[in-house]
């Protein structure tokens, strides 16, 4: 029997059905509130997370030492750390080959900072996205091998058989998290929780998480010979940034890493992140939103449309003046990236709609589309259609594309299979994001085959997503204290979405536009309490016109609560996600 729609909303302004907590969730939340003394709204969130009353205290204050796995549970970890430590002790020449995104840049910065504290240096090599593409390539690896004893590939390398084989005379260690193939490259060690012979228990780690575990093991090996390694806890700001920006699920040890990393970041000890936060005009303590939407895109901007190694160098630098200059440049590149993205997004959306967005895959390809923005545009198409999406930029008969998936559909595995069947020149990634290279001649059949594989996973059966709500609140109950208590259940992000609340039967006042697409207003229950609300992109969908033309009608509104600090005062604000006529 189908659960009744929450507040009777079968089709909201965005065509969504509202689904609230069931009777069993309510019963468990009430019992937890009685046993723990925690607010009912927070208890409902914990119950939805699968947390029991006895587990509540530990969940709200996770200890990294209790959740951090033994690094040696990952295959090849002991050999990787031992080779790294030996290179440091012998003063060997080390090169770091990193991907050009935030995860790759943060992974490289972790190694560079650790080595610097040990009195060692390394060569940083990050390939150009356009000229070299993703991952190790034969010329670069040959060049690095001629001048180095050890090459460490971070956030790449698991599928790079030929380039790693070309690194004659140097040992190669791979620290990665992308899906592995049936065979591994001929490296000294391939540490990857997504190798096919791993059990998958740490599959949620990003590359920086894998690098961090390697450094934990390296420190342990150093202690075994009476040497003290660098302070790893002080490096968790980099792990947190990479974990959130790479959309790794915030569960298990990832949650603890990000939570502790945000505390480290709040101390403002890393010049690169301080400069980046200042140029992004962050005026509050860092949270997961800041990492994913303010800092991450700016670090990424260098790899997308500018200098590939700029983000990694910013994260690793100790010079505040150098950091300030690089942060300003990344901010400029990010603005330029947004302009390019907007143009490609409009063309890609029009093409996808003309092709049809009701199938298992939404895709678009265009001549001259910048490869640095196709991933972001694919994410926009995915969000708009609730379908896996692939966007491809074509140049001289070759297409380089990026895809983003929806929960429950493994896009990386599907793309890897299409590549194995010969319809793609190469392709791979992980469940939620993947990349590919394809010839113009193979484009249509490759996308048809990919759509077929995704349909078998159920991608074609999805309509507008149900809007899952955690609890009902009245405006008077939404206090800054409650929001702070809710934040204790965070950080929120991929795999652990921020709780969403519904406010029933409210009146709207004080509507005003911000720019062309955003909307700000207040809502009240008529009993003296009111809450500010903001809706970003309101006029890119049906929400803006409906709310702006409310004509005095009352609404149910739903969204996520946050604190807005202005003029030294903290006020509760609702980030509106949906609305329905009451």
PyMOL commands that set and color helices and strands:
alter all, ss='L'
color gray80, all
select helices_A, chain A and resi 6-8+23-36+40-48+53-60+64-67+71-73+77-90+102-117+138-147+161-165+207-224+233-245+252-266+271-279+288-305+310-316+320-355+374-385+411-420+443-456+459-461+475-477+480-487+538-540+542-548
alter helices_A, ss='H'
color red, helices_A
select strands_A, chain A and resi 18-19+94-98+123-126+150-154+171-176+189-192+361-367+388-395+398-404+426-429+433-439+467-468+471-472+501-514+518-524+530-535+555-566+569-581
alter strands_A, ss='S'
color yellow, strands_A
deselect
rebuild
show_as cartoon
